[in-house]
Amino acid sequence: MRIAIVTDAWVPQVNGVVRTLTQTGLELEREGHVVRHIGPDSFNSLPCPTYPEIRLALLPRRKLARELDAFAPDTLHIATEGPLGQAARSICRERGWSFTTSYHTQFPQYLRLRAPIPVAWTYAWLRRFHGDGKRTLVPTEGVKRELEERGFGNVALWTRGVDTDRFQPGDRNAFGDLPRPICLYVGRVAVEKNIDAFLAAGLPGSKVVVGAGPDLERL
């Protein structure tokens, strides 16, 4: 199949969404499919307010339509709800194309931490955005349950895995003389990840945070 993945989160960004979509594309190609990622790197863009590492495509609809026409996908996945995701949804609705979407993170809570926008308002908007998709793919049972409790339909699990060629039990001395047991956080170092709660938890041993992001210096 020819599979188009439209995403507002793409290289050179370093985050879980980019990692997930990159690896998904590689696995699909190993199975013989042809995959085309369409991200903001192909469009005029500007930095996202409060999160300048993320670039937002400017008025992408016309160019996105041309790129989709040139690729002629058999199926289309909309990975994010930003300008490219909105444009892709609009094109699909106009042409009667079916598509899937994905929900990667707690965007309403993330937005509320940065602006006085009620969480309920954002969820209402997200229900409308994802409601037209054949499936809304989510990473965990907990996220699936939360969205269903908030009125989302057609929610399906899209679980993650581990690259066992890269990650192995290996060297038991990787963390040196740190007291055991070791509790590990790996991911974006940003306020919406609630790393403060991890660091404040009364756990024995050591806590290790691996990652980069806007909250790194403060923590």
Order of alpha helices (4+ residues) and beta strands (2+ residues): beta-alpha-beta-beta-beta-alpha-beta-alpha-beta-alpha-alpha-beta-alpha-beta-beta-alpha-beta
